[in-house]
């Protein structure tokens, strides 16, 4: 998911931001890609947040 997001941002000349936990997001979109453990697997998901919100975990 990180690779797809990075490619999308580069194609459209958008700003890429990195959240406090190292999650990638699109500048001004307030959405970050985060991996979540589901048993023995990691699943990518979108985390939406308010403007100027910081996730510390």
PyMOL Python script that loads the backbone (N, CA, C, O; Angstrom):
from pymol import cmd

cmd.read_pdbstr("""\
ATOM      1  N   UNK A   1       0.813  -1.179   0.000  1.00  0.00           N
ATOM      2  CA  UNK A   1       0.000   0.000   0.000  1.00  0.00           C
ATOM      3  C   UNK A   1       0.865   1.255   0.000  1.00  0.00           C
ATOM      4  O   UNK A   1       0.547   2.234  -0.674  1.00  0.00           O
ATOM      5  N   UNK A   2       1.966   1.223   0.762  1.00  0.00           N
ATOM      6  CA  UNK A   2       2.867   2.382   0.788  1.00  0.00           C
ATOM      7  C   UNK A   2       3.413   2.682  -0.598  1.00  0.00           C
ATOM      8  O   UNK A   2       3.518   3.845  -0.988  1.00  0.00           O
ATOM      9  N   UNK A   3       3.762   1.642  -1.342  1.00  0.00           N
ATOM     10  CA  UNK A   3       4.307   1.818  -2.691  1.00  0.00           C
ATOM     11  C   UNK A   3       3.266   2.438  -3.613  1.00  0.00           C
ATOM     12  O   UNK A   3       3.586   3.341  -4.385  1.00  0.00           O
ATOM     13  N   UNK A   4       2.025   1.966  -3.542  1.00  0.00           N
ATOM     14  CA  UNK A   4       0.953   2.511  -4.383  1.00  0.00           C
ATOM     15  C   UNK A   4       0.680   3.972  -4.036  1.00  0.00           C
ATOM     16  O   UNK A   4       0.480   4.794  -4.930  1.00  0.00           O
ATOM     17  N   UNK A   5       0.671   4.298  -2.755  1.00  0.00           N
ATOM     18  CA  UNK A   5       0.435   5.678  -2.327  1.00  0.00           C
ATOM     19  C   UNK A   5       1.565   6.587  -2.798  1.00  0.00           C
ATOM     20  O   UNK A   5       1.312   7.681  -3.302  1.00  0.00           O
ATOM     21  N   UNK A   6       2.797   6.146  -2.637  1.00  0.00           N
ATOM     22  CA  UNK A   6       3.950   6.938  -3.080  1.00  0.00           C
ATOM     23  C   UNK A   6       3.882   7.185  -4.582  1.00  0.00           C
ATOM     24  O   UNK A   6       4.134   8.302  -5.035  1.00  0.00           O
ATOM     25  N   UNK A   7       3.545   6.161  -5.357  1.00  0.00           N
ATOM     26  CA  UNK A   7       3.428   6.296  -6.815  1.00  0.00           C
ATOM     27  C   UNK A   7       2.316   7.292  -7.172  1.00  0.00           C
ATOM     28  O   UNK A   7       2.501   8.135  -8.050  1.00  0.00           O
ATOM     29  N   UNK A   8       1.173   7.200  -6.502  1.00  0.00           N
ATOM     30  CA  UNK A   8       0.046   8.103  -6.739  1.00  0.00           C
ATOM     31  C   UNK A   8       0.459   9.556  -6.473  1.00  0.00           C
ATOM     32  O   UNK A   8       0.146  10.451  -7.259  1.00  0.00           O
ATOM     33  N   UNK A   9       1.157   9.778  -5.372  1.00  0.00           N
ATOM     34  CA  UNK A   9       1.590  11.126  -4.992  1.00  0.00           C
ATOM     35  C   UNK A   9       2.579  11.682  -6.012  1.00  0.00           C
ATOM     36  O   UNK A   9       2.474  12.843  -6.407  1.00  0.00           O
ATOM     37  N   UNK A  10       3.535  10.863  -6.440  1.00  0.00           N
ATOM     38  CA  UNK A  10       4.540  11.321  -7.398  1.00  0.00           C
ATOM     39  C   UNK A  10       3.931  11.629  -8.762  1.00  0.00           C
ATOM     40  O   UNK A  10       4.332  12.600  -9.402  1.00  0.00           O
ATOM     41  N   UNK A  11       2.966  10.822  -9.224  1.00  0.00           N
ATOM     42  CA  UNK A  11       2.327  11.052 -10.525  1.00  0.00           C
ATOM     43  C   UNK A  11       1.558  12.367 -10.558  1.00  0.00           C
ATOM     44  O   UNK A  11       1.493  13.025 -11.596  1.00  0.00           O
ATOM     45  N   UNK A  12       0.982  12.746  -9.435  1.00  0.00           N
ATOM     46  CA  UNK A  12       0.117  13.923  -9.388  1.00  0.00           C
ATOM     47  C   UNK A  12       0.776  15.125  -8.737  1.00  0.00           C
ATOM     48  O   UNK A  12       0.127  16.148  -8.521  1.00  0.00           O
ATOM     49  N   UNK A  13       2.049  15.015  -8.425  1.00  0.00           N
ATOM     50  CA  UNK A  13       2.817  16.097  -7.808  1.00  0.00           C
ATOM     51  C   UNK A  13       2.142  16.602  -6.532  1.00  0.00           C
ATOM     52  O   UNK A  13       2.008  17.807  -6.321  1.00  0.00           O
ATOM     53  N   UNK A  14       1.717  15.655  -5.681  1.00  0.00           N
ATOM     54  CA  UNK A  14       1.128  15.977  -4.385  1.00  0.00           C
ATOM     55  C   UNK A  14       2.207  15.895  -3.320  1.00  0.00           C
ATOM     56  O   UNK A  14       3.284  15.355  -3.573  1.00  0.00           O
ATOM     57  N   UNK A  15       1.942  16.411  -2.160  1.00  0.00           N
ATOM     58  CA  UNK A  15       2.909  16.346  -1.065  1.00  0.00           C
ATOM     59  C   UNK A  15       2.728  15.075  -0.249  1.00  0.00           C
ATOM     60  O   UNK A  15       1.606  14.733   0.125  1.00  0.00           O
ATOM     61  N   UNK A  16       3.801  14.385   0.027  1.00  0.00           N
ATOM     62  CA  UNK A  16       3.783  13.182   0.859  1.00  0.00           C
ATOM     63  C   UNK A  16       4.220  13.571   2.267  1.00  0.00           C
ATOM     64  O   UNK A  16       5.240  14.238   2.441  1.00  0.00           O
ATOM     65  N   UNK A  17       3.455  13.156   3.265  1.00  0.00           N
ATOM     66  CA  UNK A  17       3.793  13.443   4.653  1.00  0.00           C
ATOM     67  C   UNK A  17       3.975  12.126   5.407  1.00  0.00           C
ATOM     68  O   UNK A  17       3.414  11.095   5.038  1.00  0.00           O
ATOM     69  N   UNK A  18       4.766  12.189   6.460  1.00  0.00           N
ATOM     70  CA  UNK A  18       5.012  11.011   7.289  1.00  0.00           C
ATOM     71  C   UNK A  18       4.499  11.321   8.692  1.00  0.00           C
ATOM     72  O   UNK A  18       4.907  12.304   9.310  1.00  0.00           O
ATOM     73  N   UNK A  19       3.597  10.471   9.186  1.00  0.00           N
ATOM     74  CA  UNK A  19       3.027  10.654  10.515  1.00  0.00           C
ATOM     75  C   UNK A  19       4.013  10.277  11.608  1.00  0.00           C
ATOM     76  O   UNK A  19       5.106   9.781  11.331  1.00  0.00           O
ATOM     77  N   UNK A  20       3.620  10.514  12.842  1.00  0.00           N
ATOM     78  CA  UNK A  20       4.488  10.255  13.998  1.00  0.00           C
ATOM     79  C   UNK A  20       4.920   8.800  14.087  1.00  0.00           C
ATOM     80  O   UNK A  20       6.027   8.513  14.545  1.00  0.00           O
ATOM     81  N   UNK A  21       4.070   7.881  13.659  1.00  0.00           N
ATOM     82  CA  UNK A  21       4.394   6.458  13.711  1.00  0.00           C
ATOM     83  C   UNK A  21       5.082   5.952  12.452  1.00  0.00           C
ATOM     84  O   UNK A  21       5.263   4.745  12.293  1.00  0.00           O
ATOM     85  N   UNK A  22       5.472   6.861  11.546  1.00  0.00           N
ATOM     86  CA  UNK A  22       6.117   6.468  10.298  1.00  0.00           C
ATOM     87  C   UNK A  22       5.131   6.130   9.191  1.00  0.00           C
ATOM     88  O   UNK A  22       5.531   5.642   8.134  1.00  0.00           O
ATOM     89  N   UNK A  23       3.836   6.387   9.424  1.00  0.00           N
ATOM     90  CA  UNK A  23       2.811   6.109   8.426  1.00  0.00           C
ATOM     91  C   UNK A  23       2.846   7.169   7.332  1.00  0.00           C
ATOM     92  O   UNK A  23       3.037   8.352   7.615  1.00  0.00           O
ATOM     93  N   UNK A  24       2.660   6.743   6.073  1.00  0.00           N
ATOM     94  CA  UNK A  24       2.652   7.675   4.947  1.00  0.00           C
ATOM     95  C   UNK A  24       1.257   8.235   4.731  1.00  0.00           C
ATOM     96  O   UNK A  24       0.259   7.554   4.966  1.00  0.00           O
ATOM     97  N   UNK A  25       1.197   9.485   4.280  1.00  0.00           N
ATOM     98  CA  UNK A  25      -0.079  10.122   3.975  1.00  0.00           C
ATOM     99  C   UNK A  25       0.104  11.176   2.899  1.00  0.00           C
ATOM    100  O   UNK A  25       1.224  11.537   2.538  1.00  0.00           O
ATOM    101  N   UNK A  26      -1.023  11.661   2.397  1.00  0.00           N
ATOM    102  CA  UNK A  26      -1.013  12.712   1.383  1.00  0.00           C
ATOM    103  C   UNK A  26      -1.244  14.045   2.082  1.00  0.00           C
ATOM    104  O   UNK A  26      -2.167  14.175   2.886  1.00  0.00           O
ATOM    105  N   UNK A  27      -0.411  15.030   1.780  1.00  0.00           N
ATOM    106  CA  UNK A  27      -0.521  16.352   2.393  1.00  0.00           C
ATOM    107  C   UNK A  27      -1.912  16.932   2.134  1.00  0.00           C
ATOM    108  O   UNK A  27      -2.416  16.857   1.013  1.00  0.00           O
ATOM    109  N   UNK A  28      -2.523  17.499   3.148  1.00  0.00           N
ATOM    110  CA  UNK A  28      -3.846  18.140   3.108  1.00  0.00           C
ATOM    111  C   UNK A  28      -5.013  17.174   2.916  1.00  0.00           C
ATOM    112  O   UNK A  28      -6.148  17.626   2.765  1.00  0.00           O
ATOM    113  N   UNK A  29      -4.780  15.875   2.917  1.00  0.00           N
ATOM    114  CA  UNK A  29      -5.869  14.907   2.781  1.00  0.00           C
ATOM    115  C   UNK A  29      -6.304  14.369   4.146  1.00  0.00           C
ATOM    116  O   UNK A  29      -7.431  13.897   4.301  1.00  0.00           O
ATOM    117  N   UNK A  30      -5.407  14.442   5.135  1.00  0.00           N
ATOM    118  CA  UNK A  30      -5.686  13.956   6.489  1.00  0.00           C
ATOM    119  C   UNK A  30      -6.000  12.468   6.512  1.00  0.00           C
ATOM    120  O   UNK A  30      -6.890  12.024   7.236  1.00  0.00           O
ATOM    121  N   UNK A  31      -5.264  11.700   5.715  1.00  0.00           N
ATOM    122  CA  UNK A  31      -5.403  10.269   5.661  1.00  0.00           C
ATOM    123  C   UNK A  31      -4.009   9.654   5.646  1.00  0.00           C
ATOM    124  O   UNK A  31      -3.137  10.083   4.891  1.00  0.00           O
ATOM    125  N   UNK A  32      -3.810   8.643   6.490  1.00  0.00           N
ATOM    126  CA  UNK A  32      -2.532   7.949   6.553  1.00  0.00           C
ATOM    127  C   UNK A  32      -2.762   6.464   6.346  1.00  0.00           C
ATOM    128  O   UNK A  32      -3.816   5.943   6.709  1.00  0.00           O
ATOM    129  N   UNK A  33      -1.785   5.775   5.766  1.00  0.00           N
ATOM    130  CA  UNK A  33      -1.835   4.326   5.608  1.00  0.00           C
ATOM    131  C   UNK A  33      -1.168   3.714   6.830  1.00  0.00           C
ATOM    132  O   UNK A  33      -0.040   4.069   7.170  1.00  0.00           O
ATOM    133  N   UNK A  34      -1.859   2.803   7.484  1.00  0.00           N
ATOM    134  CA  UNK A  34      -1.320   2.173   8.686  1.00  0.00           C
ATOM    135  C   UNK A  34      -1.505   0.668   8.591  1.00  0.00           C
ATOM    136  O   UNK A  34      -2.544   0.182   8.143  1.00  0.00           O
ATOM    137  N   UNK A  35      -0.488  -0.059   9.016  1.00  0.00           N
ATOM    138  CA  UNK A  35      -0.579  -1.517   9.090  1.00  0.00           C
ATOM    139  C   UNK A  35      -1.155  -1.913  10.442  1.00  0.00           C
ATOM    140  O   UNK A  35      -0.801  -1.346  11.475  1.00  0.00           O
ATOM    141  N   UNK A  36      -2.048  -2.894  10.416  1.00  0.00           N
ATOM    142  CA  UNK A  36      -2.672  -3.396  11.626  1.00  0.00           C
ATOM    143  C   UNK A  36      -2.492  -4.906  11.669  1.00  0.00           C
ATOM    144  O   UNK A  36      -2.697  -5.583  10.662  1.00  0.00           O
ATOM    145  N   UNK A  37      -2.115  -5.431  12.810  1.00  0.00           N
ATOM    146  CA  UNK A  37      -1.929  -6.871  12.953  1.00  0.00           C
ATOM    147  C   UNK A  37      -3.283  -7.549  13.067  1.00  0.00           C
ATOM    148  O   UNK A  37      -4.144  -7.125  13.837  1.00  0.00           O
ATOM    149  N   UNK A  38      -3.456  -8.613  12.284  1.00  0.00           N
ATOM    150  CA  UNK A  38      -4.663  -9.440  12.321  1.00  0.00           C
ATOM    151  C   UNK A  38      -4.199 -10.892  12.460  1.00  0.00           C
ATOM    152  O   UNK A  38      -4.034 -11.596  11.464  1.00  0.00           O
ATOM    153  N   UNK A  39      -3.995 -11.323  13.677  1.00  0.00           N
ATOM    154  CA  UNK A  39      -3.433 -12.655  13.902  1.00  0.00           C
ATOM    155  C   UNK A  39      -1.970 -12.653  13.503  1.00  0.00           C
ATOM    156  O   UNK A  39      -1.180 -11.871  14.030  1.00  0.00           O
ATOM    157  N   UNK A  40      -1.604 -13.530  12.569  1.00  0.00           N
ATOM    158  CA  UNK A  40      -0.230 -13.603  12.073  1.00  0.00           C
ATOM    159  C   UNK A  40      -0.004 -12.720  10.851  1.00  0.00           C
ATOM    160  O   UNK A  40       1.097 -12.711  10.301  1.00  0.00           O
ATOM    161  N   UNK A  41      -0.998 -11.992  10.423  1.00  0.00           N
ATOM    162  CA  UNK A  41      -0.904 -11.181   9.210  1.00  0.00           C
ATOM    163  C   UNK A  41      -0.879  -9.698   9.546  1.00  0.00           C
ATOM    164  O   UNK A  41      -1.311  -9.286  10.623  1.00  0.00           O
ATOM    165  N   UNK A  42      -0.369  -8.901   8.614  1.00  0.00           N
ATOM    166  CA  UNK A  42      -0.471  -7.442   8.688  1.00  0.00           C
ATOM    167  C   UNK A  42      -1.395  -6.988   7.576  1.00  0.00           C
ATOM    168  O   UNK A  42      -1.236  -7.397   6.426  1.00  0.00           O
ATOM    169  N   UNK A  43      -2.351  -6.151   7.909  1.00  0.00           N
ATOM    170  CA  UNK A  43      -3.326  -5.654   6.952  1.00  0.00           C
ATOM    171  C   UNK A  43      -3.174  -4.140   6.872  1.00  0.00           C
ATOM    172  O   UNK A  43      -3.109  -3.463   7.898  1.00  0.00           O
ATOM    173  N   UNK A  44      -3.117  -3.610   5.650  1.00  0.00           N
ATOM    174  CA  UNK A  44      -3.042  -2.155   5.470  1.00  0.00           C
ATOM    175  C   UNK A  44      -4.430  -1.563   5.576  1.00  0.00           C
ATOM    176  O   UNK A  44      -5.405  -2.146   5.103  1.00  0.00           O
ATOM    177  N   UNK A  45      -4.511  -0.413   6.192  1.00  0.00           N
ATOM    178  CA  UNK A  45      -5.786   0.276   6.311  1.00  0.00           C
ATOM    179  C   UNK A  45      -5.572   1.771   6.280  1.00  0.00           C
ATOM    180  O   UNK A  45      -4.460   2.258   6.482  1.00  0.00           O
ATOM    181  N   UNK A  46      -6.636   2.487   6.027  1.00  0.00           N
ATOM    182  CA  UNK A  46      -6.567   3.947   5.999  1.00  0.00           C
ATOM    183  C   UNK A  46      -7.003   4.487   7.350  1.00  0.00           C
ATOM    184  O   UNK A  46      -7.988   4.024   7.925  1.00  0.00           O
ATOM    185  N   UNK A  47      -6.269   5.462   7.853  1.00  0.00           N
ATOM    186  CA  UNK A  47      -6.632   6.146   9.094  1.00  0.00           C
ATOM    187  C   UNK A  47      -6.886   7.603   8.732  1.00  0.00           C
ATOM    188  O   UNK A  47      -5.995   8.307   8.258  1.00  0.00           O
ATOM    189  N   UNK A  48      -8.122   8.040   8.966  1.00  0.00           N
ATOM    190  CA  UNK A  48      -8.507   9.419   8.683  1.00  0.00           C
ATOM    191  C   UNK A  48      -8.457  10.221   9.969  1.00  0.00           C
ATOM    192  O   UNK A  48      -8.767   9.696  11.039  1.00  0.00           O
ATOM    193  N   UNK A  49      -8.074  11.477   9.879  1.00  0.00           N
ATOM    194  CA  UNK A  49      -7.921  12.290  11.079  1.00  0.00           C
ATOM    195  C   UNK A  49      -8.303  13.736  10.790  1.00  0.00           C
ATOM    196  O   UNK A  49      -8.451  14.143   9.638  1.00  0.00           O
ATOM    197  N   UNK A  50      -8.459  14.497  11.864  1.00  0.00           N
ATOM    198  CA  UNK A  50      -8.730  15.918  11.731  1.00  0.00           C
ATOM    199  C   UNK A  50      -7.438  16.647  11.372  1.00  0.00           C
ATOM    200  O   UNK A  50      -6.341  16.136  11.594  1.00  0.00           O
ATOM    201  N   UNK A  51      -7.582  17.821  10.827  1.00  0.00           N
ATOM    202  CA  UNK A  51      -6.438  18.657  10.487  1.00  0.00           C
ATOM    203  C   UNK A  51      -5.612  18.944  11.736  1.00  0.00           C
ATOM    204  O   UNK A  51      -6.160  19.187  12.811  1.00  0.00           O
ATOM    205  N   UNK A  52      -4.304  18.914  11.587  1.00  0.00           N
ATOM    206  CA  UNK A  52      -3.341  19.168  12.668  1.00  0.00           C
ATOM    207  C   UNK A  52      -3.346  18.101  13.761  1.00  0.00           C
ATOM    208  O   UNK A  52      -2.761  18.318  14.822  1.00  0.00           O
ATOM    209  N   UNK A  53      -3.986  16.964  13.534  1.00  0.00           N
ATOM    210  CA  UNK A  53      -4.026  15.886  14.514  1.00  0.00           C
ATOM    211  C   UNK A  53      -2.741  15.072  14.421  1.00  0.00           C
ATOM    212  O   UNK A  53      -2.245  14.819  13.323  1.00  0.00           O
ATOM    213  N   UNK A  54      -2.200  14.664  15.560  1.00  0.00           N
ATOM    214  CA  UNK A  54      -0.993  13.850  15.585  1.00  0.00           C
ATOM    215  C   UNK A  54      -1.288  12.533  16.270  1.00  0.00           C
ATOM    216  O   UNK A  54      -1.909  12.497  17.332  1.00  0.00           O
ATOM    217  N   UNK A  55      -0.841  11.455  15.656  1.00  0.00           N
ATOM    218  CA  UNK A  55      -1.029  10.110  16.206  1.00  0.00           C
ATOM    219  C   UNK A  55       0.277   9.666  16.827  1.00  0.00           C
ATOM    220  O   UNK A  55       1.296   9.594  16.139  1.00  0.00           O
ATOM    221  N   UNK A  56       0.268   9.370  18.096  1.00  0.00           N
ATOM    222  CA  UNK A  56       1.478   8.941  18.792  1.00  0.00           C
ATOM    223  C   UNK A  56       1.414   7.476  19.155  1.00  0.00           C
ATOM    224  O   UNK A  56       1.860   7.094  20.236  1.00  0.00           O
ATOM    225  N   UNK A  57       0.878   6.652  18.292  1.00  0.00           N
ATOM    226  CA  UNK A  57       0.856   5.242  18.622  1.00  0.00           C
ATOM    227  C   UNK A  57      -0.061   4.527  17.770  1.00  0.00           C
ATOM    228  O   UNK A  57      -0.212   3.313  17.907  1.00  0.00           O
TER     229      UNK A  57
END
""", "prot")
cmd.dss("prot")
cmd.show_as("cartoon", "prot")
cmd.util.cbc("prot")
cmd.orient("prot")
